[in-house]
């Protein structure tokens, strides 16, 4: 069997394809009101936070099962797709409060400037200015912009020509250096904290903010030759966690591809904790470990270590934030630390949200063992090509499935053990 490393894969794709226990997300609207149906003037927006009323967010619950993603803060259940828009914002605000830190929104000014393959984004916000660079390869033109894949850090490390491909796919690549925004080993430094002094966000949210500002710049700069309505983001391991958060917190991302993201990504905290209890050791990376590594999350998140049943969310709600947009979750069944069982269960629980929205074909979960971390076997590479074809290039491709048939062990998702809510069919 032939495998692809992450850099080679992405090169091939480019070529081939508050108060007390409560907090309010909007200080000016801290009331227990029903989320209102949203009728935005422009659907191509980062999020709908400004159009939703978010009530008090609990920081502690008592629930050993997976929290109901369709239950609004006021206790009512979502029944329409319009209501899901604001329920999604409630979930986002909860993750911001408890895990990632707040994502700054609506900077005063964002501009982009291209010089060769280097693209410089400059953000001005409340008197502070910061810049960071990305690398754009194989861009289109103002008249014929190209879809693009944003690869985090080493994602496009091998570079190379992105001209015509053997399969007739032609997309641009954007190499996004996360260290420019917020280095993991130097908290509160980098362009993010320069533009947002005093922010307590973790590095993952800082990186997500940076990608959003990049999209702002590209959206206002047609000369860059990038089709901003057909953007994908991808990364592996800790960058898989980041890719998922980026796609979850910016609705302008058309396709999100987290690979082997593990704890803090597309993997359930509650199930991982159960596996560790059964093994009698930290078999899967636990919350306490993930919460203190790389400054990915806010420092207070570590307080949930050993108390995951008190979390008002689990990670199926983060993956669900991407819905109904395209999401391809790639997992490796051979890496114990990543949590093959909690990752698999998260993949299956996520499908409930896509089913509710009538967007089953926009979601695939694939898990396969027998290869090294951040390598990709042929079958999963084919999944990536299908998603790029369909959601970036508008071509016909078969997507939408749960596939772990090539796992190294049998995994059986006991839905009744973990889910005590029903999946609605949203109108």
C-alpha positions as CSV (number, residue, x, y, z in Angstrom):
1,X,0.0,0.0,0.0
2,X,1.3,3.4,-0.9
3,X,1.2,6.2,1.7
4,X,1.6,10.0,1.4
5,X,3.2,12.2,4.0
6,X,1.2,15.4,4.9
7,X,3.5,17.7,2.8
8,X,3.3,15.4,-0.2
9,X,-0.4,14.9,0.2
10,X,-1.1,18.6,0.1
11,X,1.2,19.1,-2.8
12,X,-0.6,16.3,-4.6
13,X,-4.0,17.8,-3.8
14,X,-2.9,21.1,-5.1
15,X,-1.6,19.6,-8.1
16,X,-4.3,16.9,-8.5
17,X,-7.3,18.5,-7.6
18,X,-21.0,37.0,32.8
19,X,-21.5,36.2,36.4
20,X,-20.8,33.3,38.8
21,X,-21.3,30.1,36.8
22,X,-22.7,32.0,33.8
23,X,-21.3,34.2,31.0
24,X,-23.0,36.2,28.3
25,X,-21.6,36.2,24.8
26,X,-22.9,39.7,24.0
27,X,-22.6,42.1,26.9
28,X,-25.3,44.4,25.5
29,X,-27.8,41.5,25.2
30,X,-27.3,39.5,28.5
31,X,-30.9,38.3,28.8
32,X,-32.5,34.9,28.6
33,X,-34.2,35.4,25.3
34,X,-35.0,33.0,22.5
35,X,-32.5,32.9,19.6
36,X,-34.2,34.8,16.9
37,X,-34.4,33.6,13.2
38,X,-31.7,35.2,11.2
39,X,-32.3,36.9,7.9
40,X,-28.8,38.3,7.1
41,X,-28.3,40.7,4.2
42,X,-25.1,38.9,3.3
43,X,-24.7,35.2,3.8
44,X,-21.0,35.3,3.1
45,X,-20.0,36.3,6.6
46,X,-17.5,35.2,9.2
47,X,-20.4,34.4,11.6
48,X,-23.8,35.6,12.7
49,X,-22.9,36.6,16.2
50,X,-24.1,40.2,15.9
51,X,-27.5,38.9,14.7
52,X,-28.1,36.5,17.6
53,X,-29.1,37.1,21.2
54,X,-27.1,34.8,23.4
55,X,-28.2,34.2,26.9
56,X,-26.4,33.1,30.0
57,X,-23.9,30.3,29.4
58,X,-23.4,27.7,32.1
59,X,-19.8,26.8,32.9
60,X,-20.7,23.6,34.7
61,X,-23.3,20.8,34.2
62,X,-23.7,17.2,35.4
63,X,-24.0,15.0,32.4
64,X,-22.0,11.8,31.7
65,X,-23.6,11.6,28.2
66,X,-22.9,13.7,25.1
67,X,-24.7,17.1,25.6
68,X,-27.6,17.8,23.3
69,X,-26.4,20.0,20.4
70,X,-30.0,20.9,19.6
71,X,-31.0,22.2,23.0
72,X,-30.8,26.0,23.2
73,X,-29.7,27.9,26.3
74,X,-33.3,28.6,27.2
75,X,-34.1,24.9,27.3
76,X,-36.0,24.8,24.0
77,X,-34.9,22.5,21.2
78,X,-34.1,23.7,17.7
79,X,-36.8,22.9,15.2
80,X,-35.7,24.9,12.1
81,X,-32.5,25.6,10.1
82,X,-32.9,29.3,10.9
83,X,-32.9,28.5,14.6
84,X,-29.7,26.4,14.1
85,X,-27.9,29.5,12.9
86,X,-28.2,31.1,16.4
87,X,-27.9,27.8,18.2
88,X,-24.5,27.5,16.5
89,X,-23.5,30.9,17.8
90,X,-24.5,29.8,21.3
91,X,-22.2,26.8,20.9
92,X,-19.4,29.0,19.6
93,X,-19.7,31.4,22.5
94,X,-19.6,28.4,24.9
95,X,-16.4,27.1,23.4
96,X,-14.9,30.7,23.5
97,X,-15.8,31.1,27.2
98,X,-14.6,27.8,28.4
99,X,-11.9,26.3,26.1
100,X,-10.5,28.6,23.4
101,X,-10.9,32.2,24.5
102,X,-12.8,34.9,22.8
103,X,-12.3,35.5,19.1
104,X,-11.9,39.2,18.4
105,X,-14.3,40.3,15.7
106,X,-14.7,43.3,13.3
107,X,-11.2,44.9,13.3
108,X,-11.1,48.5,12.1
109,X,-9.2,47.8,8.9
110,X,-7.6,44.8,7.1
111,X,-5.6,45.2,3.9
112,X,-3.5,42.7,1.9
113,X,-0.6,43.3,-0.4
114,X,1.0,40.8,-2.7
115,X,4.7,40.7,-3.7
116,X,5.5,37.7,-5.7
117,X,4.3,34.7,-3.8
118,X,4.4,36.6,-0.5
119,X,1.1,38.0,0.7
120,X,1.2,40.4,3.6
121,X,-1.9,41.0,5.7
122,X,-2.0,44.1,7.9
123,X,-4.7,44.5,10.6
124,X,-5.5,47.7,12.4
125,X,-7.6,47.4,15.5
126,X,-8.3,50.1,18.2
127,X,-5.1,51.9,17.5
128,X,-2.9,48.7,17.3
129,X,-1.4,47.5,14.0
130,X,0.1,44.1,13.2
131,X,1.1,42.3,10.0
132,X,1.8,38.7,9.1
133,X,2.8,37.0,5.8
134,X,1.5,33.9,4.0
135,X,2.7,32.3,0.9
136,X,0.3,32.0,-2.1
137,X,1.2,29.6,-4.9
138,X,-0.6,29.0,-8.2
139,X,-3.0,31.9,-7.7
140,X,-5.4,32.8,-10.5
141,X,-6.1,36.3,-11.8
142,X,-8.7,39.0,-11.1
143,X,-10.7,37.8,-14.1
144,X,-10.2,34.1,-13.3
145,X,-9.6,33.6,-9.5
146,X,-8.9,30.1,-8.2
147,X,-10.2,28.1,-5.3
148,X,-7.5,27.6,-2.7
149,X,-6.4,25.3,0.1
150,X,-5.0,26.9,3.2
151,X,-2.4,24.6,4.6
152,X,-1.2,25.2,8.2
153,X,2.5,25.4,8.7
154,X,4.2,22.4,7.0
155,X,1.1,21.6,5.0
156,X,2.7,22.9,1.8
157,X,6.3,22.7,3.0
158,X,7.5,20.9,-0.2
159,X,6.2,23.7,-2.4
160,X,6.6,23.0,-6.1
161,X,4.8,24.0,-9.2
162,X,1.0,24.1,-9.0
163,X,0.3,24.1,-12.7
164,X,-1.9,21.7,-14.6
165,X,-2.7,18.4,-12.8
166,X,-3.1,14.9,-14.0
167,X,-6.8,14.9,-13.0
168,X,-7.5,18.4,-14.4
169,X,-7.8,20.0,-10.9
170,X,-6.2,23.3,-10.5
171,X,-6.3,25.0,-7.1
172,X,-4.1,27.6,-5.4
173,X,-2.3,26.8,-2.2
174,X,-1.8,29.2,0.8
175,X,0.8,28.3,3.3
176,X,-0.1,29.8,6.7
177,X,2.6,30.0,9.3
178,X,1.0,29.8,12.7
179,X,4.1,31.0,14.5
180,X,3.6,34.4,12.8
181,X,0.3,34.8,14.7
182,X,1.1,33.2,18.1
183,X,4.1,31.0,18.8
184,X,3.2,28.0,21.0
185,X,6.4,28.4,23.2
186,X,6.1,32.2,23.7
187,X,2.6,33.1,25.0
188,X,1.1,36.5,24.2
189,X,3.5,37.2,21.4
190,X,3.0,37.4,17.7
191,X,0.8,39.4,15.4
192,X,-2.4,38.3,17.1
193,X,-1.5,39.7,20.5
194,X,0.0,42.8,18.9
195,X,-3.3,43.5,17.3
196,X,-5.3,42.4,20.3
197,X,-3.4,43.4,23.4
198,X,-4.8,42.0,26.6
199,X,-6.5,39.0,24.9
200,X,-6.5,35.8,26.9
201,X,-7.2,33.6,23.9
202,X,-5.2,30.4,23.4
203,X,-3.0,29.9,20.3
204,X,-5.6,27.9,18.4
205,X,-8.0,30.8,18.6
206,X,-5.2,33.2,17.7
207,X,-4.5,31.1,14.5
208,X,-8.2,31.0,13.7
209,X,-8.4,34.8,14.0
210,X,-5.4,35.1,11.6
211,X,-7.1,33.0,8.9
212,X,-10.2,35.1,9.2
213,X,-8.2,38.2,8.7
214,X,-6.5,36.6,5.7
215,X,-9.9,36.0,4.2
216,X,-10.9,39.6,4.9
217,X,-7.9,40.8,3.0
218,X,-8.4,38.4,0.1
219,X,-12.1,39.3,-0.1
220,X,-11.3,42.9,-0.6
221,X,-8.3,42.2,-3.0
222,X,-9.5,40.6,-6.2
223,X,-6.1,41.2,-7.7
224,X,-4.8,38.4,-5.4
225,X,-6.6,35.9,-7.7
226,X,-8.2,33.9,-5.0
227,X,-11.8,32.7,-5.1
228,X,-12.7,33.4,-1.5
229,X,-16.0,31.5,-1.8
230,X,-14.2,28.3,-2.4
231,X,-11.6,28.0,0.4
232,X,-10.5,24.9,2.2
233,X,-8.4,24.6,5.4
234,X,-6.4,21.6,6.5
235,X,-3.7,20.5,9.0
236,X,-2.6,17.4,10.9
237,X,-2.2,16.7,14.6
238,X,-2.2,19.9,16.6
239,X,-2.8,21.7,13.3
240,X,-5.7,19.4,12.7
241,X,-7.2,20.8,15.9
242,X,-6.6,24.3,14.6
243,X,-8.0,23.5,11.1
244,X,-11.2,22.3,12.8
245,X,-11.5,25.4,14.9
246,X,-10.8,27.6,11.9
247,X,-13.6,26.0,10.0
248,X,-15.9,26.0,12.9
249,X,-15.5,29.7,13.7
250,X,-15.5,31.1,10.2
251,X,-18.5,30.3,8.0
252,X,-16.6,31.5,4.9
253,X,-14.6,28.3,4.9
254,X,-16.2,26.1,2.3
255,X,-14.4,22.9,3.2
256,X,-12.7,21.9,6.5
257,X,-10.3,18.9,6.6
258,X,-8.9,18.1,10.0
259,X,-6.5,15.2,10.0
260,X,-5.7,13.1,13.0
261,X,-6.6,16.0,15.3
262,X,-6.9,14.0,18.6
263,X,-7.9,15.4,21.9
264,X,-9.1,19.0,21.6
265,X,-10.0,18.3,18.0
266,X,-12.5,15.8,16.6
267,X,-12.4,13.5,19.6
268,X,-14.8,13.3,22.6
269,X,-13.5,14.2,26.0
270,X,-16.0,12.0,27.8
271,X,-15.3,8.9,25.8
272,X,-11.5,9.5,26.1
273,X,-11.8,9.7,29.9
274,X,-13.8,6.5,29.9
275,X,-11.1,4.7,27.9
276,X,-8.4,5.9,30.3
277,X,-10.4,4.7,33.3
278,X,-10.9,1.3,31.7
279,X,-7.2,1.1,30.8
280,X,-6.1,2.3,34.2
281,X,-3.7,4.8,32.7
282,X,-3.6,7.8,30.3
283,X,-4.0,5.7,27.1
284,X,-5.6,8.6,25.3
285,X,-4.3,12.2,25.7
286,X,-6.4,13.5,28.6
287,X,-7.9,17.0,29.1
288,X,-5.2,18.0,31.6
289,X,-2.4,17.1,29.1
290,X,-4.1,18.8,26.1
291,X,-5.1,21.9,28.1
292,X,-1.5,22.6,29.1
293,X,0.3,21.8,25.8
294,X,1.3,24.5,23.4
295,X,-0.9,27.1,25.1
296,X,-3.6,25.9,22.7
297,X,-6.4,26.7,25.1
298,X,-7.1,29.2,27.8
299,X,-5.4,28.4,31.1
300,X,-8.6,27.9,33.1
301,X,-9.7,25.0,30.8
302,X,-7.3,22.7,32.7
303,X,-9.7,23.0,35.7
304,X,-12.0,20.5,34.0
305,X,-9.3,17.8,34.2
306,X,-10.9,14.8,35.9
307,X,-14.3,16.5,35.6
308,X,-15.2,16.2,32.0
309,X,-18.8,15.3,32.8
310,X,-19.2,18.9,34.0
311,X,-18.4,20.3,30.6
312,X,-21.5,21.9,29.0
313,X,-20.2,20.7,25.6
314,X,-18.2,17.9,24.0
315,X,-16.3,18.0,20.7
316,X,-19.2,16.7,18.5
317,X,-20.6,20.2,19.0
318,X,-17.4,21.8,17.7
319,X,-17.4,19.6,14.6
320,X,-21.2,20.3,14.3
321,X,-20.5,24.0,14.1
322,X,-19.1,23.4,10.6
323,X,-22.5,22.0,9.5
324,X,-24.0,22.3,7.0
325,X,-20.8,23.2,5.2
326,X,-18.4,20.5,3.9
327,X,-16.4,18.6,6.5
328,X,-14.0,15.7,5.9
329,X,-12.6,14.2,9.1
330,X,-9.5,12.0,8.6
331,X,-8.4,9.7,11.4
332,X,-5.8,7.1,12.1
333,X,-6.8,4.0,14.0
334,X,-3.3,3.1,14.8
335,X,-2.3,6.0,17.1
336,X,-3.4,5.3,20.7
337,X,-2.6,8.8,22.0
338,X,-5.0,10.3,19.4
339,X,-7.8,8.2,20.7
340,X,-9.2,5.9,18.0
341,X,-12.3,5.2,20.0
342,X,-13.3,8.7,21.2
343,X,-12.4,10.0,17.7
344,X,-14.5,7.4,16.0
345,X,-17.5,8.1,18.3
346,X,-17.1,11.9,17.7
347,X,-17.2,11.2,13.9
348,X,-20.4,9.2,14.3
349,X,-22.1,11.7,16.7
350,X,-21.3,14.5,14.3
351,X,-23.3,12.8,11.6
352,X,-26.4,13.4,13.7
353,X,-26.0,17.1,13.2
354,X,-25.5,16.8,9.4
355,X,-28.5,14.5,9.2
356,X,-30.6,17.0,11.1
357,X,-29.7,19.8,8.6
358,X,-30.3,17.5,5.6
359,X,-26.6,17.8,4.7
360,X,-25.5,14.2,5.0
361,X,-23.6,14.3,1.7
362,X,-21.5,17.2,3.0
363,X,-19.9,15.1,5.7
364,X,-17.5,12.1,5.7
365,X,-15.7,10.5,8.5
366,X,-12.9,8.2,7.5
367,X,-10.6,6.2,9.9
368,X,-8.0,3.8,8.8
369,X,-5.1,2.2,10.6
370,X,-1.8,0.6,9.6
371,X,0.2,3.7,8.8
372,X,2.3,6.4,10.6
373,X,0.9,9.6,12.1
374,X,0.1,12.2,9.5
375,X,0.5,9.8,6.6
376,X,-2.4,9.1,4.3
377,X,-3.2,5.8,2.6
378,X,-4.6,5.8,-0.9
379,X,-8.3,5.5,0.1
380,X,-8.2,8.6,2.3
381,X,-6.3,10.5,-0.4
382,X,-9.1,9.7,-2.8
383,X,-11.6,11.1,-0.2
384,X,-9.7,14.4,-0.2
385,X,-9.7,14.6,-4.0
386,X,-13.5,13.9,-4.0
387,X,-14.2,16.7,-1.5
388,X,-11.9,19.1,-3.4
389,X,-13.6,18.3,-6.6
390,X,-17.1,18.7,-5.3
391,X,-16.8,21.6,-2.8
392,X,-14.0,23.7,-4.3
393,X,-14.4,23.0,-8.0
394,X,-18.1,22.3,-8.3
395,X,-17.6,18.9,-10.0
396,X,-19.5,15.7,-9.4
397,X,-18.1,13.4,-6.7
398,X,-19.5,10.9,-4.3
399,X,-19.3,12.1,-0.7
400,X,-21.1,11.5,2.6
401,X,-20.3,8.4,4.6
402,X,-18.9,6.9,7.8
403,X,-16.0,4.5,6.8
404,X,-13.8,2.7,9.3
405,X,-13.9,-0.6,7.5
406,X,-10.1,-0.8,7.3
407,X,-9.5,-0.3,11.0
408,X,-6.9,-2.4,12.8
409,X,-9.6,-3.3,15.5
410,X,-13.3,-3.5,15.7
411,X,-15.0,-0.3,17.1
412,X,-18.7,-0.4,17.9
413,X,-20.4,2.9,18.7
414,X,-23.1,2.3,21.3
415,X,-25.4,5.2,20.5
416,X,-27.8,4.6,23.4
417,X,-24.9,4.6,25.9
418,X,-23.8,8.1,24.9
419,X,-26.8,9.9,23.3
420,X,-30.1,10.4,25.2
421,X,-31.5,13.0,22.8
422,X,-33.3,12.6,19.5
423,X,-32.1,14.0,16.2
424,X,-34.6,16.4,14.7
425,X,-35.2,17.0,11.0
426,X,-34.9,20.7,10.8
427,X,-37.2,22.4,8.4
